[in-house]
Amino acid sequence: MNKVKGYIVNDSVLESWNKKFVPDFDLFFFAENHEYVETELFTFSIKNDFSLDDRTSFVTWGISDKAKFYAKIHNDDFLKLSKENQKEIIKQQWVLGRGVLFKESELLLLLKNNSNENLKTLEVLKDYSIEEDAINEKIFILQGHTWKRLSPLIRKSILLNYADLWVNDNAVFHNLKQSEQDSLSKEYPHLIPFIDHFPSRNGPNCFASVIAVVTGDLNHMNDWMQSEQFIKLLKQHNYLKTITTNYKKQDVLVWKNQNGTPVHAAFLLNDKLSFNKHGQTMFNPWQVLPTSDVIKSWNNDGFQLEVFRREFN
C-alpha cells in the first residue's frame, strides 16, 4: 500500500495521477510576445478559464504578474522548435514561476530511494534542461513526451514524493486510540472510505466534503463546489451562523476573505477532531485533523472565522 505522510494512495488512484500529472501539451507563459510561437494575451479571465487539471499540472496560480502572454503547445510542436528556442521557452517558464520545473537538487529529492535509476532519468530529461547560473544548478522541465519515457518505478517515486510536497499534516486517524477510531467509524461509517485517502482526480474541495457530511449524500464528495452553492446548501439543512467560540460536534467552521467570500470550511466530527480537505487538487487528501490545527492553519492567513450550527425545529 502506498502512503504519503500516512495518507493512503490506492493503486487505482496512483494510475489516475500518472495519466493526469503531465499532459501531452504545455501551457507556456511569456513576459513578451515571441515570433516563433503563436501566443495570446494572458488575462485574469483566461487564467480562470483553465481547467482544474491544467491549473494543477502547471500550478498556474503561482505564475508571476510579469506574464503577459501564453501559448498552448502540443509536445509534437514544441519538439519541432529549434533547441535554442526550446531552451529560451524553458528559461521563461522558470523565471515566471510555472509548475513542473525543478532544480536538479529538487528532482533528485523526488527520485529518492531510486539511486540506480537516477542517472537514467537525468539522461532522459537532460535535453530539456537549462543551466541557471544564478543558482549554479540545472533546471529540468517535465513534459508528457519525457514523462512517458520514464520507468514506472520512477514515475511512481516522483508522484508520491511530489504529493508529499503538498501535504503539511501527518495522518491522524489511524494513530488515534482504538476506542476513538471505533467511535468515529460507528458514527460516520460512510466517511471511512475517504478518511486519510487521496482522491483520484482534481476538483473535490473542502466545501463539497463538508456538504457530503452534512447531507449524507456522498455524491457531493467528488464535486468541485462553489462557495455560493455551499452556503445555500448549509442554509437548506438548517445551518445558521452563530456567534461563539465554544465549538460543538457537527458545527461547520467557515473562513471568509475580506470580501466576505468563503474560502475554506471544515466539519466538526466531535469536540476535538474535524473532517477537512485543504485544497481542490488530487494531491490534497481528505483528512481527520485536530480542530485546533485546522484553525491555526487558516487563521494565520488573515481570514475571518465564522461558525455555522444546525438549528433543530
GUTI-188213 format. One record per residue (C-alpha): residue number from 1; residue in one letter; chain; x, z, y. Coordinates in nm, 3 decimals, always signed. Last residue first. Layout:
BEGIN
> pos, code, unit, X, Z, Y
> NUM, A, A, X, Z, Y $
...
END
This chain:
BEGIN
> pos, code, unit, X, Z, Y
> 313, N, A, -3.700, +1.499, +2.267 $
> 312, F, A, -3.330, +1.517, +2.182 $
> 311, E, A, -3.079, +1.439, +2.456 $
> 310, R, A, -2.756, +1.285, +2.331 $
> 309, R, A, -2.457, +1.369, +2.547 $
> 308, F, A, -2.243, +1.142, +2.764 $
> 307, V, A, -1.933, +1.295, +2.920 $
> 306, E, A, -1.742, +1.129, +3.205 $
> 305, L, A, -1.365, +1.103, +3.251 $
> 304, Q, A, -1.230, +0.929, +3.562 $
> 303, F, A, -0.925, +0.710, +3.507 $
> 302, G, A, -0.584, +0.783, +3.659 $
> 301, D, A, -0.386, +0.650, +3.365 $
> 300, N, A, -0.282, +1.000, +3.257 $
> 299, N, A, -0.644, +1.090, +3.189 $
> 298, W, A, -0.646, +0.827, +2.913 $
> 297, S, A, -0.370, +0.953, +2.687 $
> 296, K, A, -0.431, +1.323, +2.754 $
> 295, I, A, -0.800, +1.290, +2.673 $
> 294, V, A, -0.720, +1.115, +2.345 $
> 293, D, A, -0.468, +1.384, +2.254 $
> 292, S, A, -0.713, +1.666, +2.335 $
> 291, T, A, -0.975, +1.500, +2.116 $
> 290, P, A, -0.740, +1.534, +1.821 $
> 289, L, A, -0.732, +1.194, +1.657 $
> 288, V, A, -0.929, +1.009, +1.389 $
> 287, Q, A, -0.831, +0.648, +1.427 $
> 286, W, A, -0.942, +0.288, +1.400 $
> 285, P, A, -0.622, +0.088, +1.423 $
> 284, N, A, -0.488, -0.117, +1.717 $
> 283, F, A, -0.269, -0.406, +1.592 $
> 282, M, A, -0.570, -0.633, +1.537 $
> 281, T, A, -0.623, -0.615, +1.912 $
> 280, Q, A, -0.905, -0.452, +2.107 $
> 279, G, A, -0.735, -0.130, +2.212 $
> 278, H, A, -0.706, +0.247, +2.166 $
> 277, K, A, -0.964, +0.290, +1.893 $
> 276, N, A, -1.106, +0.641, +1.855 $
> 275, F, A, -1.315, +0.870, +1.638 $
> 274, S, A, -1.261, +1.217, +1.781 $
> 273, L, A, -1.150, +1.554, +1.646 $
> 272, K, A, -1.165, +1.914, +1.769 $
> 271, D, A, -1.528, +2.026, +1.816 $
> 270, N, A, -1.658, +1.772, +1.566 $
> 269, L, A, -1.676, +1.394, +1.529 $
> 268, L, A, -1.650, +1.344, +1.905 $
> 267, F, A, -1.685, +0.972, +1.983 $
> 266, A, A, -1.435, +0.792, +2.208 $
> 265, A, A, -1.467, +0.556, +2.504 $
> 264, H, A, -1.244, +0.340, +2.719 $
> 263, V, A, -1.253, +0.115, +3.027 $
> 262, P, A, -1.598, +0.190, +3.168 $
> 261, T, A, -1.645, +0.034, +3.513 $
> 260, G, A, -1.691, +0.275, +3.803 $
> 259, N, A, -1.479, +0.067, +4.039 $
> 258, Q, A, -1.200, +0.327, +4.034 $
> 257, N, A, -1.182, +0.297, +3.656 $
> 256, K, A, -1.411, +0.472, +3.410 $
> 255, W, A, -1.332, +0.681, +3.102 $
> 254, V, A, -1.616, +0.763, +2.865 $
> 253, L, A, -1.632, +1.056, +2.623 $
> 252, V, A, -1.925, +1.045, +2.382 $
> 251, D, A, -2.058, +1.377, +2.258 $
> 250, Q, A, -2.141, +1.392, +1.887 $
> 249, K, A, -1.985, +1.742, +1.846 $
> 248, K, A, -1.965, +1.920, +2.177 $
> 247, Y, A, -1.736, +1.913, +2.480 $
> 246, N, A, -1.737, +2.207, +2.717 $
> 245, T, A, -1.602, +2.045, +3.034 $
> 244, T, A, -1.950, +1.967, +3.158 $
> 243, I, A, -2.152, +1.743, +3.388 $
> 242, T, A, -2.382, +1.534, +3.172 $
> 241, K, A, -2.433, +1.159, +3.149 $
> 240, L, A, -2.717, +1.064, +2.919 $
> 239, Y, A, -2.723, +0.945, +2.559 $
> 238, N, A, -3.079, +0.887, +2.443 $
> 237, H, A, -3.007, +0.605, +2.197 $
> 236, Q, A, -3.121, +0.337, +2.441 $
> 235, K, A, -2.894, +0.499, +2.700 $
> 234, L, A, -2.587, +0.454, +2.481 $
> 233, L, A, -2.695, +0.098, +2.403 $
> 232, K, A, -2.710, +0.006, +2.773 $
> 231, I, A, -2.375, +0.174, +2.844 $
> 230, F, A, -2.207, -0.032, +2.569 $
> 229, Q, A, -2.383, -0.354, +2.666 $
> 228, E, A, -2.245, -0.322, +3.019 $
> 227, S, A, -1.897, -0.227, +2.894 $
> 226, Q, A, -1.857, -0.541, +2.684 $
> 225, M, A, -1.838, -0.524, +2.307 $
> 224, W, A, -1.591, -0.722, +2.099 $
> 223, D, A, -1.774, -0.650, +1.778 $
> 222, N, A, -1.613, -0.553, +1.447 $
> 221, M, A, -1.771, -0.208, +1.426 $
> 220, H, A, -2.110, -0.329, +1.552 $
> 219, N, A, -2.217, -0.442, +1.206 $
> 218, L, A, -2.163, -0.079, +1.107 $
> 217, D, A, -2.505, +0.014, +1.245 $
> 216, G, A, -2.524, +0.395, +1.237 $
> 215, T, A, -2.639, +0.379, +1.598 $
> 214, V, A, -2.399, +0.634, +1.749 $
> 213, V, A, -2.119, +0.561, +1.502 $
> 212, A, A, -2.130, +0.183, +1.547 $
> 211, I, A, -2.174, +0.239, +1.921 $
> 210, V, A, -1.847, +0.432, +1.936 $
> 209, S, A, -1.651, +0.166, +1.749 $
> 208, A, A, -1.803, -0.116, +1.954 $
> 207, F, A, -1.698, +0.055, +2.277 $
> 206, C, A, -1.346, +0.122, +2.148 $
> 205, N, A, -1.277, -0.238, +2.055 $
> 204, P, A, -1.303, -0.483, +1.768 $
> 203, G, A, -1.174, -0.817, +1.902 $
> 202, N, A, -0.860, -0.930, +1.722 $
> 201, R, A, -0.871, -0.968, +1.347 $
> 200, S, A, -0.807, -0.795, +1.017 $
> 199, P, A, -0.872, -0.445, +1.146 $
> 198, F, A, -0.620, -0.163, +1.087 $
> 197, H, A, -0.722, +0.143, +0.888 $
> 196, D, A, -0.694, +0.514, +0.976 $
> 195, I, A, -1.070, +0.565, +0.942 $
> 194, F, A, -1.246, +0.236, +0.872 $
> 193, P, A, -1.354, +0.257, +0.507 $
> 192, I, A, -1.434, +0.629, +0.562 $
> 191, L, A, -1.670, +0.568, +0.855 $
> 190, H, A, -1.989, +0.520, +0.649 $
> 189, P, A, -1.934, +0.857, +0.481 $
> 188, Y, A, -1.962, +1.039, +0.818 $
> 187, E, A, -2.098, +1.386, +0.738 $
> 186, K, A, -1.966, +1.411, +0.384 $
> 185, S, A, -1.633, +1.248, +0.466 $
> 184, L, A, -1.592, +1.471, +0.772 $
> 183, S, A, -1.650, +1.787, +0.567 $
> 182, D, A, -1.433, +1.669, +0.280 $
> 181, Q, A, -1.144, +1.591, +0.513 $
> 180, E, A, -1.178, +1.931, +0.678 $
> 179, S, A, -1.184, +2.109, +0.339 $
> 178, Q, A, -0.881, +1.908, +0.228 $
> 177, K, A, -0.687, +2.035, +0.526 $
> 176, L, A, -0.600, +1.749, +0.758 $
> 175, N, A, -0.294, +1.535, +0.689 $
> 174, H, A, -0.502, +1.247, +0.555 $
> 173, F, A, -0.696, +1.229, +0.882 $
> 172, V, A, -0.408, +1.243, +1.129 $
> 171, A, A, -0.237, +0.905, +1.148 $
> 170, N, A, +0.063, +0.910, +1.380 $
> 169, D, A, -0.005, +0.820, +1.741 $
> 168, N, A, +0.180, +0.568, +1.957 $
> 167, V, A, +0.077, +0.245, +1.785 $
> 166, W, A, +0.155, -0.097, +1.935 $
> 165, L, A, +0.525, -0.101, +1.845 $
> 164, D, A, +0.439, -0.016, +1.482 $
> 163, A, A, +0.236, -0.337, +1.465 $
> 162, Y, A, +0.560, -0.528, +1.529 $
> 161, N, A, +0.727, -0.340, +1.243 $
> 160, L, A, +0.445, -0.430, +1.006 $
> 159, L, A, +0.428, -0.793, +1.117 $
> 158, I, A, +0.805, -0.848, +1.122 $
> 157, S, A, +0.853, -0.699, +0.777 $
> 156, K, A, +0.569, -0.901, +0.628 $
> 155, R, A, +0.706, -1.221, +0.780 $
> 154, I, A, +1.049, -1.136, +0.642 $
> 153, L, A, +0.920, -1.081, +0.288 $
> 152, P, A, +0.706, -1.396, +0.300 $
> 151, S, A, +1.022, -1.595, +0.387 $
> 150, L, A, +1.048, -1.756, +0.730 $
> 149, R, A, +0.983, -2.129, +0.758 $
> 148, K, A, +0.618, -2.081, +0.852 $
> 147, W, A, +0.718, -1.868, +1.151 $
> 146, T, A, +0.953, -2.142, +1.269 $
> 145, H, A, +0.676, -2.400, +1.306 $
> 144, G, A, +0.429, -2.147, +1.448 $
> 143, Q, A, +0.663, -2.024, +1.718 $
> 142, L, A, +0.874, -1.710, +1.762 $
> 141, I, A, +1.112, -1.717, +2.057 $
> 140, F, A, +1.460, -1.567, +2.041 $
> 139, I, A, +1.665, -1.428, +2.331 $
> 138, K, A, +2.039, -1.391, +2.275 $
> 137, E, A, +2.214, -1.099, +2.434 $
> 136, N, A, +2.462, -1.024, +2.712 $
> 135, I, A, +2.196, -0.855, +2.924 $
> 134, A, A, +2.236, -1.066, +3.238 $
> 133, D, A, +2.394, -1.347, +3.036 $
> 132, E, A, +2.074, -1.427, +2.850 $
> 131, E, A, +2.180, -1.683, +2.591 $
> 130, I, A, +1.883, -1.886, +2.472 $
> 129, S, A, +1.701, -1.924, +2.143 $
> 128, Y, A, +1.506, -2.192, +1.964 $
> 127, D, A, +1.791, -2.346, +1.765 $
> 126, K, A, +1.883, -1.996, +1.645 $
> 125, L, A, +1.547, -1.921, +1.482 $
> 124, V, A, +1.607, -2.045, +1.127 $
> 123, E, A, +1.967, -1.917, +1.128 $
> 122, L, A, +1.853, -1.581, +1.265 $
> 121, T, A, +1.618, -1.551, +0.968 $
> 120, K, A, +1.882, -1.645, +0.713 $
> 119, L, A, +2.122, -1.393, +0.866 $
> 118, N, A, +1.860, -1.119, +0.845 $
> 117, E, A, +1.756, -1.179, +0.485 $
> 116, N, A, +2.011, -0.955, +0.314 $
> 115, S, A, +1.960, -0.689, +0.581 $
> 114, N, A, +1.589, -0.650, +0.504 $
> 113, N, A, +1.537, -0.282, +0.580 $
> 112, K, A, +1.496, -0.361, +0.949 $
> 111, L, A, +1.375, -0.710, +1.040 $
> 110, L, A, +1.166, -0.599, +1.337 $
> 109, L, A, +1.464, -0.392, +1.452 $
> 108, L, A, +1.681, -0.703, +1.420 $
> 107, L, A, +1.442, -0.887, +1.649 $
> 106, E, A, +1.471, -0.617, +1.912 $
> 105, S, A, +1.853, -0.634, +1.908 $
> 104, E, A, +1.837, -1.014, +1.929 $
> 103, K, A, +1.614, -0.986, +2.234 $
> 102, F, A, +1.261, -1.091, +2.154 $
> 101, L, A, +1.008, -1.344, +2.272 $
> 100, V, A, +0.667, -1.308, +2.110 $
> 99, G, A, +0.496, -1.235, +2.446 $
> 98, R, A, +0.537, -1.386, +2.792 $
> 97, G, A, +0.721, -1.184, +3.055 $
> 96, L, A, +0.781, -1.440, +3.330 $
> 95, V, A, +1.161, -1.442, +3.291 $
> 94, W, A, +1.142, -1.472, +2.914 $
> 93, Q, A, +0.886, -1.750, +2.928 $
> 92, Q, A, +1.093, -1.938, +3.186 $
> 91, K, A, +1.404, -1.920, +2.967 $
> 90, I, A, +1.210, -2.059, +2.671 $
> 89, I, A, +1.096, -2.351, +2.887 $
> 88, E, A, +1.451, -2.423, +3.004 $
> 87, K, A, +1.566, -2.405, +2.643 $
> 86, Q, A, +1.314, -2.666, +2.537 $
> 85, N, A, +1.400, -2.885, +2.834 $
> 84, E, A, +1.770, -2.886, +2.743 $
> 83, K, A, +1.694, -2.944, +2.377 $
> 82, S, A, +1.498, -3.254, +2.477 $
> 81, L, A, +1.126, -3.249, +2.417 $
> 80, K, A, +0.980, -3.388, +2.094 $
> 79, L, A, +0.983, -3.040, +1.936 $
> 78, F, A, +0.742, -2.916, +2.202 $
> 77, D, A, +0.501, -3.197, +2.118 $
> 76, D, A, +0.497, -3.104, +1.749 $
> 75, N, A, +0.458, -2.733, +1.835 $
> 74, H, A, +0.138, -2.805, +2.026 $
> 73, I, A, +0.156, -2.741, +2.399 $
> 72, K, A, -0.091, -2.551, +2.616 $
> 71, A, A, +0.058, -2.556, +2.964 $
> 70, Y, A, +0.062, -2.304, +3.247 $
> 69, F, A, +0.119, -2.295, +3.621 $
> 68, K, A, +0.154, -2.028, +3.890 $
> 67, A, A, +0.347, -1.756, +3.704 $
> 66, K, A, +0.501, -1.530, +3.969 $
> 65, D, A, +0.230, -1.272, +3.900 $
> 64, S, A, +0.424, -1.197, +3.582 $
> 63, I, A, +0.254, -1.232, +3.244 $
> 62, G, A, +0.188, -0.898, +3.073 $
> 61, W, A, -0.185, -0.951, +3.026 $
> 60, T, A, -0.099, -1.275, +2.842 $
> 59, V, A, +0.048, -1.097, +2.540 $
> 58, F, A, +0.119, -1.438, +2.380 $
> 57, S, A, -0.035, -1.372, +2.040 $
> 56, T, A, -0.280, -1.112, +2.171 $
> 55, R, A, -0.418, -1.321, +2.457 $
> 54, D, A, -0.433, -1.628, +2.235 $
> 53, D, A, -0.628, -1.444, +1.964 $
> 52, L, A, -0.864, -1.295, +2.221 $
> 51, S, A, -0.934, -1.644, +2.353 $
> 50, F, A, -0.803, -1.742, +2.696 $
> 49, D, A, -1.080, -1.773, +2.956 $
> 48, N, A, -0.978, -1.454, +3.136 $
> 47, K, A, -0.639, -1.601, +3.228 $
> 46, I, A, -0.810, -1.918, +3.348 $
> 45, S, A, -1.029, -1.710, +3.579 $
> 44, F, A, -0.724, -1.533, +3.722 $
> 43, T, A, -0.553, -1.863, +3.789 $
> 42, F, A, -0.275, -2.064, +3.624 $
> 41, L, A, -0.289, -2.415, +3.769 $
> 40, E, A, -0.248, -2.679, +3.502 $
> 39, T, A, +0.061, -2.829, +3.346 $
> 38, E, A, +0.164, -3.155, +3.180 $
> 37, V, A, +0.520, -3.113, +3.062 $
> 36, Y, A, +0.837, -3.307, +3.154 $
> 35, E, A, +0.757, -3.323, +3.524 $
> 34, H, A, +0.760, -2.949, +3.587 $
> 33, N, A, +0.547, -2.737, +3.820 $
> 32, E, A, +0.690, -2.408, +3.944 $
> 31, A, A, +0.667, -2.044, +3.833 $
> 30, F, A, +0.588, -2.161, +3.482 $
> 29, F, A, +0.393, -2.035, +3.182 $
> 28, F, A, +0.382, -2.171, +2.828 $
> 27, L, A, +0.087, -2.119, +2.596 $
> 26, D, A, +0.220, -2.232, +2.263 $
> 25, F, A, +0.077, -2.419, +1.968 $
> 24, D, A, +0.074, -2.387, +1.590 $
> 23, P, A, -0.038, -2.024, +1.617 $
> 22, V, A, +0.182, -1.712, +1.582 $
> 21, F, A, +0.013, -1.391, +1.464 $
> 20, K, A, -0.316, -1.533, +1.337 $
> 19, K, A, -0.234, -1.654, +0.986 $
> 18, N, A, +0.005, -1.368, +0.902 $
> 17, W, A, -0.237, -1.118, +1.051 $
> 16, S, A, -0.506, -1.240, +0.811 $
> 15, E, A, -0.264, -1.202, +0.520 $
> 14, L, A, -0.182, -0.848, +0.633 $
> 13, V, A, -0.552, -0.763, +0.649 $
> 12, S, A, -0.606, -0.893, +0.296 $
> 11, D, A, -0.308, -0.688, +0.177 $
> 10, N, A, -0.455, -0.376, +0.337 $
> 9, V, A, -0.272, -0.225, +0.634 $
> 8, I, A, -0.331, +0.151, +0.626 $
> 7, Y, A, -0.235, +0.383, +0.912 $
> 6, G, A, +0.031, +0.644, +0.829 $
> 5, K, A, +0.267, +0.543, +1.109 $
> 4, V, A, +0.228, +0.187, +0.978 $
> 3, K, A, +0.130, +0.169, +0.613 $
> 2, N, A, +0.132, -0.097, +0.343 $
> 1, M, A, +0.000, +0.000, +0.000 $
END
